[in-house]
Amino acid sequence: MKTRTAFTLITLLGIALVITGCGKLDQEEFEMWQNEHVSQVEKTNAEMSNKITMLDTKVDGQKMALMEDISEAKDEAIAASQQGDADTIAAAMQNAKELDAKLRADLTETVEMQSEKAMKLAKEGDAELEKQLMAESKATEAQADEIKQLRAKVMALEDKVEEVEMEVAAKPMLLTTVQFASGQTGLSSKAKSMLDEIVEQLMSESDATIQVIGHSDGAPVLRGTYRSNWDLSQARANAAAKYLKSKGIDAGRIEAVGKAHTDPVAPQNTSAGRAMNRRVEVILLPLGAMM
């Protein structure tokens, strides 16, 4: 339709130009020319309209045919693609089956090889283990013999220790020693405290004899109550024995003895030595023991 309108405008423009160029044409000739020309233009327009209609019809037909071809091509492409996918899937499945079969075969072979190797190692290990067990058995037997010998030695030592303990128990035991001032027989507070510490032990050893032995420093006794170191040492022993009796010790178990200066424990020529020798010793004498 746009083409037809443009053609009409061009024709009218030409007519205008002709009219302008032929200004001297009369009215009748102009109308005749105009009618003829309009008729010609209408005819031409009709022919063009028919051609355009035919062209539109043809274009529409080609468009429909093209759409049909495109649709068919699309369906064929989809079918081909689906077929291709099916073929690809089938090929993949076949490949997977083949790989699975190969993998199973490889695994079976590997398992068999490992099983044989394990059996071999087990046999070798059994032999080595048996060898080790035999060696350990011999070592255990040797250790058992050593243990028996050690036990015998221990028993012998225990017997010996028991004998020694019996001997020690049978020997006199010095429990304490208290000191005295020069020429004195009275017990100091310290001496009494030391005697108090052994009272419980003396009572527990009810079968033992208690010896209380007095000593002097050997210095000459020139005056006083005591005539000699013998009398002085005996008086010191008697003082300690009397104190123990006052603490509940049976008097029948106590033996008080004075030894003067005959058993010194330190040099007599020094003041420190003489101080150590002025003493009373309390000795526990078990039943059957001898001094």
LUMTOR-57402 format. One record per residue (C-alpha): residue number from 1; y negated, x, z negated. Coordinates in Angstrom, 2 decimals. Each point is the difference from the previous one (the first is absolute). Layout:
<rec><num>NUM</num><north>Y</north><east>X</east><up>Z</up></rec>
...
END
This chain:
<rec><num>1</num><north>0.00</north><east>0.00</east><up>0.00</up></rec>
<rec><num>2</num><north>-2.46</north><east>2.84</east><up>-0.71</up></rec>
<rec><num>3</num><north>0.70</north><east>1.48</east><up>3.43</up></rec>
<rec><num>4</num><north>-0.66</north><east>-3.37</east><up>1.75</up></rec>
<rec><num>5</num><north>-3.33</north><east>-0.46</east><up>-1.79</up></rec>
<rec><num>6</num><north>-1.14</north><east>3.49</east><up>0.90</up></rec>
<rec><num>7</num><north>0.90</north><east>-0.57</east><up>3.64</up></rec>
<rec><num>8</num><north>-2.06</north><east>-3.25</east><up>0.08</up></rec>
<rec><num>9</num><north>-3.02</north><east>1.72</east><up>-1.49</up></rec>
<rec><num>10</num><north>0.25</north><east>2.83</east><up>2.54</up></rec>
<rec><num>11</num><north>0.17</north><east>-2.59</east><up>2.87</up></rec>
<rec><num>12</num><north>-3.05</north><east>-1.90</east><up>-1.25</up></rec>
<rec><num>13</num><north>-1.86</north><east>3.26</east><up>-0.35</up></rec>
<rec><num>14</num><north>0.84</north><east>0.80</east><up>3.64</up></rec>
<rec><num>15</num><north>-1.23</north><east>-3.40</east><up>1.07</up></rec>
<rec><num>16</num><north>-3.24</north><east>0.59</east><up>-1.86</up></rec>
<rec><num>17</num><north>-0.44</north><east>3.29</east><up>1.74</up></rec>
<rec><num>18</num><north>0.68</north><east>-1.61</east><up>3.38</up></rec>
<rec><num>19</num><north>-2.51</north><east>-2.70</east><up>-0.74</up></rec>
<rec><num>20</num><north>-2.53</north><east>2.56</east><up>-1.03</up></rec>
<rec><num>21</num><north>0.65</north><east>1.98</east><up>3.17</up></rec>
<rec><num>22</num><north>-0.13</north><east>-3.05</east><up>2.26</up></rec>
<rec><num>23</num><north>-2.98</north><east>-1.75</east><up>-1.41</up></rec>
<rec><num>24</num><north>-0.77</north><east>-1.59</east><up>3.29</up></rec>
<rec><num>25</num><north>3.32</north><east>-2.05</east><up>0.20</up></rec>
<rec><num>26</num><north>-0.62</north><east>-3.75</east><up>0.19</up></rec>
<rec><num>27</num><north>1.33</north><east>-2.44</east><up>-2.52</up></rec>
<rec><num>28</num><north>2.73</north><east>-1.47</east><up>2.16</up></rec>
<rec><num>29</num><north>1.45</north><east>3.35</east><up>1.03</up></rec>
<rec><num>30</num><north>-0.11</north><east>1.15</east><up>-3.57</up></rec>
<rec><num>31</num><north>1.89</north><east>-3.05</east><up>-1.26</up></rec>
<rec><num>32</num><north>2.58</north><east>0.36</east><up>2.75</up></rec>
<rec><num>33</num><north>0.42</north><east>3.66</east><up>-0.82</up></rec>
<rec><num>34</num><north>0.07</north><east>-0.78</east><up>-3.68</up></rec>
<rec><num>35</num><north>2.63</north><east>-2.71</east><up>0.34</up></rec>
<rec><num>36</num><north>2.15</north><east>2.18</east><up>2.19</up></rec>
<rec><num>37</num><north>-0.35</north><east>2.90</east><up>-2.31</up></rec>
<rec><num>38</num><north>0.69</north><east>-2.05</east><up>-3.16</up></rec>
<rec><num>39</num><north>3.05</north><east>-1.42</east><up>1.70</up></rec>
<rec><num>40</num><north>1.13</north><east>3.50</east><up>0.83</up></rec>
<rec><num>41</num><north>-0.64</north><east>1.11</east><up>-3.57</up></rec>
<rec><num>42</num><north>1.93</north><east>-2.92</east><up>-1.45</up></rec>
<rec><num>43</num><north>2.87</north><east>0.71</east><up>2.31</up></rec>
<rec><num>44</num><north>-0.05</north><east>3.62</east><up>-0.99</up></rec>
<rec><num>45</num><north>-0.22</north><east>-0.98</east><up>-3.66</up></rec>
<rec><num>46</num><north>2.96</north><east>-2.33</east><up>0.40</up></rec>
<rec><num>47</num><north>2.05</north><east>2.69</east><up>1.66</up></rec>
<rec><num>48</num><north>-0.95</north><east>2.50</east><up>-2.74</up></rec>
<rec><num>49</num><north>0.80</north><east>-2.57</east><up>-2.66</up></rec>
<rec><num>50</num><north>3.43</north><east>-0.55</east><up>1.55</up></rec>
<rec><num>51</num><north>0.60</north><east>3.73</east><up>0.19</up></rec>
<rec><num>52</num><north>-1.10</north><east>0.48</east><up>-3.61</up></rec>
<rec><num>53</num><north>2.26</north><east>-2.83</east><up>-1.11</up></rec>
<rec><num>54</num><north>2.93</north><east>1.50</east><up>1.88</up></rec>
<rec><num>55</num><north>-0.84</north><east>3.40</east><up>-1.49</up></rec>
<rec><num>56</num><north>-0.14</north><east>-1.46</east><up>-3.52</up></rec>
<rec><num>57</num><north>3.32</north><east>-1.75</east><up>0.61</up></rec>
<rec><num>58</num><north>1.54</north><east>3.22</east><up>1.26</up></rec>
<rec><num>59</num><north>-1.41</north><east>1.98</east><up>-2.93</up></rec>
<rec><num>60</num><north>1.37</north><east>-2.59</east><up>-2.44</up></rec>
<rec><num>61</num><north>3.40</north><east>0.18</east><up>1.68</up></rec>
<rec><num>62</num><north>0.02</north><east>3.79</east><up>-0.09</up></rec>
<rec><num>63</num><north>-1.11</north><east>-0.11</east><up>-3.65</up></rec>
<rec><num>64</num><north>2.88</north><east>-2.31</east><up>-0.92</up></rec>
<rec><num>65</num><north>2.46</north><east>2.12</east><up>1.97</up></rec>
<rec><num>66</num><north>-1.31</north><east>3.11</east><up>-1.72</up></rec>
<rec><num>67</num><north>0.33</north><east>-1.61</east><up>-3.42</up></rec>
<rec><num>68</num><north>3.55</north><east>-1.02</east><up>0.82</up></rec>
<rec><num>69</num><north>0.79</north><east>3.55</east><up>1.19</up></rec>
<rec><num>70</num><north>-1.54</north><east>1.43</east><up>-3.15</up></rec>
<rec><num>71</num><north>1.99</north><east>-2.40</east><up>-2.23</up></rec>
<rec><num>72</num><north>3.22</north><east>0.79</east><up>1.85</up></rec>
<rec><num>73</num><north>-0.69</north><east>3.71</east><up>-0.19</up></rec>
<rec><num>74</num><north>-0.70</north><east>-0.35</east><up>-3.71</up></rec>
<rec><num>75</num><north>3.27</north><east>-1.87</east><up>-0.60</up></rec>
<rec><num>76</num><north>1.87</north><east>2.60</east><up>2.01</up></rec>
<rec><num>77</num><north>-1.68</north><east>2.79</east><up>-1.97</up></rec>
<rec><num>78</num><north>0.89</north><east>-1.66</east><up>-3.31</up></rec>
<rec><num>79</num><north>3.59</north><east>-0.54</east><up>1.09</up></rec>
<rec><num>80</num><north>0.23</north><east>3.59</east><up>1.20</up></rec>
<rec><num>81</num><north>-1.50</north><east>1.21</east><up>-3.29</up></rec>
<rec><num>82</num><north>2.42</north><east>-2.10</east><up>-2.02</up></rec>
<rec><num>83</num><north>2.90</north><east>1.24</east><up>2.05</up></rec>
<rec><num>84</num><north>-1.27</north><east>3.53</east><up>-0.47</up></rec>
<rec><num>85</num><north>-0.23</north><east>-0.54</east><up>-3.78</up></rec>
<rec><num>86</num><north>3.52</north><east>-1.37</east><up>-0.06</up></rec>
<rec><num>87</num><north>1.25</north><east>2.99</east><up>1.96</up></rec>
<rec><num>88</num><north>-1.89</north><east>2.35</east><up>-2.30</up></rec>
<rec><num>89</num><north>1.40</north><east>-1.71</east><up>-3.10</up></rec>
<rec><num>90</num><north>3.50</north><east>0.07</east><up>1.39</up></rec>
<rec><num>91</num><north>-0.36</north><east>3.67</east><up>0.86</up></rec>
<rec><num>92</num><north>-1.39</north><east>0.76</east><up>-3.47</up></rec>
<rec><num>93</num><north>2.84</north><east>-1.87</east><up>-1.66</up></rec>
<rec><num>94</num><north>2.53</north><east>1.87</east><up>2.07</up></rec>
<rec><num>95</num><north>-1.68</north><east>3.28</east><up>-0.87</up></rec>
<rec><num>96</num><north>-0.04</north><east>-0.96</east><up>-3.69</up></rec>
<rec><num>97</num><north>3.71</north><east>-0.81</east><up>0.13</up></rec>
<rec><num>98</num><north>0.73</north><east>3.34</east><up>1.61</up></rec>
<rec><num>99</num><north>-2.12</north><east>1.88</east><up>-2.56</up></rec>
<rec><num>100</num><north>1.65</north><east>-1.94</east><up>-2.87</up></rec>
<rec><num>101</num><north>3.46</north><east>0.85</east><up>1.31</up></rec>
<rec><num>102</num><north>-0.96</north><east>3.68</east><up>0.35</up></rec>
<rec><num>103</num><north>-1.56</north><east>0.03</east><up>-3.47</up></rec>
<rec><num>104</num><north>3.11</north><east>-1.56</east><up>-1.51</up></rec>
<rec><num>105</num><north>2.17</north><east>2.56</east><up>1.72</up></rec>
<rec><num>106</num><north>-2.20</north><east>2.86</east><up>-1.23</up></rec>
<rec><num>107</num><north>-0.01</north><east>-1.37</east><up>-3.52</up></rec>
<rec><num>108</num><north>3.75</north><east>-0.43</east><up>0.00</up></rec>
<rec><num>109</num><north>0.44</north><east>3.57</east><up>1.20</up></rec>
<rec><num>110</num><north>-2.44</north><east>1.29</east><up>-2.60</up></rec>
<rec><num>111</num><north>1.71</north><east>-1.94</east><up>-2.80</up></rec>
<rec><num>112</num><north>3.39</north><east>1.33</east><up>1.03</up></rec>
<rec><num>113</num><north>-1.32</north><east>3.57</east><up>0.09</up></rec>
<rec><num>114</num><north>-1.67</north><east>-0.40</east><up>-3.39</up></rec>
<rec><num>115</num><north>3.16</north><east>-1.55</east><up>-1.41</up></rec>
<rec><num>116</num><north>2.10</north><east>2.93</east><up>1.20</up></rec>
<rec><num>117</num><north>-2.55</north><east>2.45</east><up>-1.34</up></rec>
<rec><num>118</num><north>-0.10</north><east>-1.83</east><up>-3.35</up></rec>
<rec><num>119</num><north>3.79</north><east>0.02</east><up>-0.22</up></rec>
<rec><num>120</num><north>0.04</north><east>3.71</east><up>0.72</up></rec>
<rec><num>121</num><north>-2.70</north><east>0.71</east><up>-2.56</up></rec>
<rec><num>122</num><north>1.81</north><east>-2.19</east><up>-2.51</up></rec>
<rec><num>123</num><north>3.22</north><east>1.96</east><up>0.45</up></rec>
<rec><num>124</num><north>-1.85</north><east>3.28</east><up>-0.27</up></rec>
<rec><num>125</num><north>-1.94</north><east>-1.35</east><up>-2.98</up></rec>
<rec><num>126</num><north>3.23</north><east>-1.13</east><up>-1.69</up></rec>
<rec><num>127</num><north>1.43</north><east>3.47</east><up>0.36</up></rec>
<rec><num>128</num><north>-3.17</north><east>1.62</east><up>-1.29</up></rec>
<rec><num>129</num><north>-0.22</north><east>-2.53</east><up>-2.82</up></rec>
<rec><num>130</num><north>3.60</north><east>0.63</east><up>-0.98</up></rec>
<rec><num>131</num><north>-0.73</north><east>3.72</east><up>-0.01</up></rec>
<rec><num>132</num><north>-3.05</north><east>-0.52</east><up>-2.18</up></rec>
<rec><num>133</num><north>1.95</north><east>-2.28</east><up>-2.34</up></rec>
<rec><num>134</num><north>2.69</north><east>2.61</east><up>-0.42</up></rec>
<rec><num>135</num><north>-2.61</north><east>2.65</east><up>-0.73</up></rec>
<rec><num>136</num><north>-1.73</north><east>-2.29</east><up>-2.49</up></rec>
<rec><num>137</num><north>3.35</north><east>-0.86</east><up>-1.58</up></rec>
<rec><num>138</num><north>0.73</north><east>3.69</east><up>-0.54</up></rec>
<rec><num>139</num><north>-3.48</north><east>0.53</east><up>-1.37</up></rec>
<rec><num>140</num><north>0.46</north><east>-2.98</east><up>-2.31</up></rec>
<rec><num>141</num><north>3.29</north><east>1.38</east><up>-1.26</up></rec>
<rec><num>142</num><north>-1.66</north><east>3.35</east><up>-0.64</up></rec>
<rec><num>143</num><north>-2.84</north><east>-1.73</east><up>-1.83</up></rec>
<rec><num>144</num><north>2.53</north><east>-2.00</east><up>-2.02</up></rec>
<rec><num>145</num><north>1.71</north><east>3.24</east><up>-1.05</up></rec>
<rec><num>146</num><north>-3.36</north><east>1.48</east><up>-0.96</up></rec>
<rec><num>147</num><north>-0.86</north><east>-3.14</east><up>-1.95</up></rec>
<rec><num>148</num><north>3.31</north><east>0.22</east><up>-1.85</up></rec>
<rec><num>149</num><north>-0.70</north><east>3.61</east><up>-0.88</up></rec>
<rec><num>150</num><north>-3.51</north><east>-0.86</east><up>-1.11</up></rec>
<rec><num>151</num><north>1.31</north><east>-2.86</east><up>-2.11</up></rec>
<rec><num>152</num><north>2.47</north><east>2.33</east><up>-1.64</up></rec>
<rec><num>153</num><north>-2.81</north><east>2.47</east><up>-0.73</up></rec>
<rec><num>154</num><north>-2.21</north><east>-2.79</east><up>-1.32</up></rec>
<rec><num>155</num><north>2.77</north><east>-1.26</east><up>-2.26</up></rec>
<rec><num>156</num><north>0.56</north><east>3.52</east><up>-1.25</up></rec>
<rec><num>157</num><north>-3.72</north><east>0.39</east><up>-0.66</up></rec>
<rec><num>158</num><north>-0.12</north><east>-3.38</east><up>-1.73</up></rec>
<rec><num>159</num><north>2.86</north><east>1.06</east><up>-2.22</up></rec>
<rec><num>160</num><north>-1.77</north><east>3.26</east><up>-0.74</up></rec>
<rec><num>161</num><north>-3.26</north><east>-1.78</east><up>-0.69</up></rec>
<rec><num>162</num><north>1.81</north><east>-2.34</east><up>-2.35</up></rec>
<rec><num>163</num><north>1.52</north><east>2.96</east><up>-1.79</up></rec>
<rec><num>164</num><north>-3.41</north><east>1.64</east><up>-0.24</up></rec>
<rec><num>165</num><north>-1.54</north><east>-3.21</east><up>-1.28</up></rec>
<rec><num>166</num><north>2.74</north><east>-0.25</east><up>-2.59</up></rec>
<rec><num>167</num><north>-0.59</north><east>3.61</east><up>-0.96</up></rec>
<rec><num>168</num><north>-3.73</north><east>-0.56</east><up>-0.18</up></rec>
<rec><num>169</num><north>0.51</north><east>-3.17</east><up>-1.98</up></rec>
<rec><num>170</num><north>2.23</north><east>1.93</east><up>-2.38</up></rec>
<rec><num>171</num><north>-2.53</north><east>2.81</east><up>-0.46</up></rec>
<rec><num>172</num><north>-2.78</north><east>-0.05</east><up>-2.56</up></rec>
<rec><num>173</num><north>-3.29</north><east>-1.37</east><up>1.34</up></rec>
<rec><num>174</num><north>-3.40</north><east>1.12</east><up>-1.23</up></rec>
<rec><num>175</num><north>-2.07</north><east>-3.16</east><up>-0.27</up></rec>
<rec><num>176</num><north>-3.30</north><east>1.31</east><up>-1.43</up></rec>
<rec><num>177</num><north>-1.69</north><east>2.89</east><up>-1.83</up></rec>
<rec><num>178</num><north>-2.81</north><east>-0.47</east><up>-2.53</up></rec>
<rec><num>179</num><north>-2.27</north><east>2.79</east><up>-1.26</up></rec>
<rec><num>180</num><north>-1.22</north><east>0.86</east><up>-3.54</up></rec>
<rec><num>181</num><north>-2.97</north><east>1.85</east><up>-1.42</up></rec>
<rec><num>182</num><north>0.56</north><east>3.37</east><up>-1.66</up></rec>
<rec><num>183</num><north>1.76</north><east>-0.43</east><up>-3.38</up></rec>
<rec><num>184</num><north>-0.08</north><east>-3.84</east><up>0.34</up></rec>
<rec><num>185</num><north>2.85</north><east>-2.57</east><up>0.02</up></rec>
<rec><num>186</num><north>-1.96</north><east>-3.21</east><up>0.42</up></rec>
<rec><num>187</num><north>0.18</north><east>-1.87</east><up>3.34</up></rec>
<rec><num>188</num><north>-3.22</north><east>-0.28</east><up>2.00</up></rec>
<rec><num>189</num><north>-0.96</north><east>-3.27</east><up>1.76</up></rec>
<rec><num>190</num><north>0.98</north><east>1.58</east><up>3.29</up></rec>
<rec><num>191</num><north>3.41</north><east>0.99</east><up>-1.38</up></rec>
<rec><num>192</num><north>0.60</north><east>-3.56</east><up>-1.23</up></rec>
<rec><num>193</num><north>-0.98</north><east>-1.42</east><up>3.41</up></rec>
<rec><num>194</num><north>2.49</north><east>2.32</east><up>1.72</up></rec>
<rec><num>195</num><north>2.78</north><east>-1.07</east><up>-2.39</up></rec>
<rec><num>196</num><north>-0.84</north><east>-3.67</east><up>0.61</up></rec>
<rec><num>197</num><north>0.62</north><east>0.50</east><up>3.74</up></rec>
<rec><num>198</num><north>3.68</north><east>0.93</east><up>-0.54</up></rec>
<rec><num>199</num><north>0.93</north><east>-2.62</east><up>-2.59</up></rec>
<rec><num>200</num><north>1.23</north><east>-2.53</east><up>2.58</up></rec>
<rec><num>201</num><north>2.20</north><east>2.57</east><up>1.74</up></rec>
<rec><num>202</num><north>1.47</north><east>1.16</east><up>-3.33</up></rec>
<rec><num>203</num><north>0.92</north><east>-3.60</east><up>-0.86</up></rec>
<rec><num>204</num><north>1.62</north><east>-0.61</east><up>3.39</up></rec>
<rec><num>205</num><north>2.26</north><east>3.03</east><up>-0.46</up></rec>
<rec><num>206</num><north>1.58</north><east>-1.42</east><up>-3.15</up></rec>
<rec><num>207</num><north>3.10</north><east>2.23</east><up>0.18</up></rec>
<rec><num>208</num><north>-1.95</north><east>3.26</east><up>0.34</up></rec>
<rec><num>209</num><north>-0.95</north><east>2.29</east><up>-2.85</up></rec>
<rec><num>210</num><north>-3.66</north><east>0.88</east><up>-0.46</up></rec>
<rec><num>211</num><north>-0.79</north><east>3.57</east><up>-0.95</up></rec>
<rec><num>212</num><north>-3.47</north><east>0.76</east><up>-1.37</up></rec>
<rec><num>213</num><north>-0.45</north><east>3.78</east><up>-0.04</up></rec>
<rec><num>214</num><north>-2.97</north><east>1.66</east><up>-1.68</up></rec>
<rec><num>215</num><north>-1.47</north><east>3.41</east><up>0.93</up></rec>
<rec><num>216</num><north>-2.64</north><east>2.39</east><up>-1.40</up></rec>
<rec><num>217</num><north>-2.14</north><east>2.74</east><up>1.50</up></rec>
<rec><num>218</num><north>1.46</north><east>2.86</east><up>-2.13</up></rec>
<rec><num>219</num><north>-3.19</north><east>0.72</east><up>-1.89</up></rec>
<rec><num>220</num><north>0.79</north><east>1.03</east><up>-3.64</up></rec>
<rec><num>221</num><north>-0.16</north><east>-2.82</east><up>-2.51</up></rec>
<rec><num>222</num><north>-1.95</north><east>1.60</east><up>-2.88</up></rec>
<rec><num>223</num><north>-0.96</north><east>-3.00</east><up>-2.06</up></rec>
<rec><num>224</num><north>0.23</north><east>-3.76</east><up>-0.15</up></rec>
<rec><num>225</num><north>2.83</north><east>-2.51</east><up>-0.40</up></rec>
<rec><num>226</num><north>2.40</north><east>1.73</east><up>2.37</up></rec>
<rec><num>227</num><north>1.57</north><east>3.34</east><up>-0.83</up></rec>
<rec><num>228</num><north>1.02</north><east>0.95</east><up>3.57</up></rec>
<rec><num>229</num><north>-0.12</north><east>-0.96</east><up>3.68</up></rec>
<rec><num>230</num><north>3.39</north><east>-1.62</east><up>-0.54</up></rec>
<rec><num>231</num><north>-1.39</north><east>-2.38</east><up>-2.58</up></rec>
<rec><num>232</num><north>-3.09</north><east>-0.62</east><up>2.15</up></rec>
<rec><num>233</num><north>2.00</north><east>-0.82</east><up>3.17</up></rec>
<rec><num>234</num><north>2.35</north><east>-2.28</east><up>-1.98</up></rec>
<rec><num>235</num><north>-2.93</north><east>-1.89</east><up>-1.48</up></rec>
<rec><num>236</num><north>-1.41</north><east>-0.56</east><up>3.52</up></rec>
<rec><num>237</num><north>3.40</north><east>-1.33</east><up>1.19</up></rec>
<rec><num>238</num><north>0.23</north><east>-2.27</east><up>-3.04</up></rec>
<rec><num>239</num><north>-3.50</north><east>-1.42</east><up>0.69</up></rec>
<rec><num>240</num><north>0.90</north><east>-0.92</east><up>3.59</up></rec>
<rec><num>241</num><north>3.37</north><east>-1.46</east><up>-1.05</up></rec>
<rec><num>242</num><north>-1.64</north><east>-2.13</east><up>-2.70</up></rec>
<rec><num>243</num><north>-2.47</north><east>-1.38</east><up>2.57</up></rec>
<rec><num>244</num><north>2.81</north><east>-0.96</east><up>2.42</up></rec>
<rec><num>245</num><north>1.86</north><east>-1.75</east><up>-2.81</up></rec>
<rec><num>246</num><north>-3.15</north><east>-1.99</east><up>-0.74</up></rec>
<rec><num>247</num><north>0.12</north><east>-1.23</east><up>3.64</up></rec>
<rec><num>248</num><north>3.43</north><east>-1.51</east><up>-0.46</up></rec>
<rec><num>249</num><north>2.27</north><east>2.87</east><up>1.03</up></rec>
<rec><num>250</num><north>3.25</north><east>0.06</east><up>-1.96</up></rec>
<rec><num>251</num><north>-0.20</north><east>2.83</east><up>-2.53</up></rec>
<rec><num>252</num><north>3.70</north><east>0.73</east><up>0.44</up></rec>
<rec><num>253</num><north>-0.64</north><east>1.11</east><up>3.60</up></rec>
<rec><num>254</num><north>-2.72</north><east>2.51</east><up>-0.89</up></rec>
<rec><num>255</num><north>0.67</north><east>3.67</east><up>-0.82</up></rec>
<rec><num>256</num><north>-3.06</north><east>1.99</east><up>-1.18</up></rec>
<rec><num>257</num><north>0.40</north><east>3.79</east><up>0.29</up></rec>
<rec><num>258</num><north>-2.46</north><east>2.88</east><up>-0.59</up></rec>
<rec><num>259</num><north>0.37</north><east>3.21</east><up>2.06</up></rec>
<rec><num>260</num><north>-3.03</north><east>1.91</east><up>-1.25</up></rec>
<rec><num>261</num><north>-1.25</north><east>2.44</east><up>2.65</up></rec>
<rec><num>262</num><north>3.43</north><east>0.86</east><up>1.47</up></rec>
<rec><num>263</num><north>-0.42</north><east>-1.99</east><up>3.26</up></rec>
<rec><num>264</num><north>-3.51</north><east>0.65</east><up>1.36</up></rec>
<rec><num>265</num><north>-1.17</north><east>-1.40</east><up>3.36</up></rec>
<rec><num>266</num><north>-3.05</north><east>2.27</east><up>0.30</up></rec>
<rec><num>267</num><north>-1.09</north><east>3.50</east><up>-1.11</up></rec>
<rec><num>268</num><north>-0.64</north><east>0.29</east><up>-3.75</up></rec>
<rec><num>269</num><north>-2.75</north><east>2.64</east><up>0.35</up></rec>
<rec><num>270</num><north>-2.62</north><east>-2.44</east><up>1.45</up></rec>
<rec><num>271</num><north>-1.70</north><east>-2.95</east><up>-1.64</up></rec>
<rec><num>272</num><north>0.86</north><east>-2.25</east><up>2.98</up></rec>
<rec><num>273</num><north>3.65</north><east>1.07</east><up>-0.15</up></rec>
<rec><num>274</num><north>0.21</north><east>-0.58</east><up>-3.72</up></rec>
<rec><num>275</num><north>-1.55</north><east>-3.47</east><up>0.44</up></rec>
<rec><num>276</num><north>2.73</north><east>-0.92</east><up>2.49</up></rec>
<rec><num>277</num><north>2.71</north><east>1.24</east><up>-2.38</up></rec>
<rec><num>278</num><north>-1.23</north><east>-2.21</east><up>-2.89</up></rec>
<rec><num>279</num><north>1.92</north><east>-3.04</east><up>1.16</up></rec>
<rec><num>280</num><north>2.65</north><east>-2.70</east><up>-0.54</up></rec>
<rec><num>281</num><north>2.41</north><east>-0.85</east><up>2.81</up></rec>
<rec><num>282</num><north>1.75</north><east>-3.38</east><up>0.17</up></rec>
<rec><num>283</num><north>3.34</north><east>0.40</east><up>1.81</up></rec>
<rec><num>284</num><north>2.38</north><east>-2.80</east><up>1.04</up></rec>
<rec><num>285</num><north>3.60</north><east>1.07</east><up>-0.37</up></rec>
<rec><num>286</num><north>2.42</north><east>-2.38</east><up>1.84</up></rec>
<rec><num>287</num><north>3.37</north><east>-0.85</east><up>-1.49</up></rec>
<rec><num>288</num><north>2.39</north><east>2.91</east><up>0.50</up></rec>
<rec><num>289</num><north>-2.72</north><east>2.47</east><up>0.94</up></rec>
<rec><num>290</num><north>-0.29</north><east>3.36</east><up>-1.74</up></rec>
<rec><num>291</num><north>-3.07</north><east>2.16</east><up>-0.65</up></rec>
END
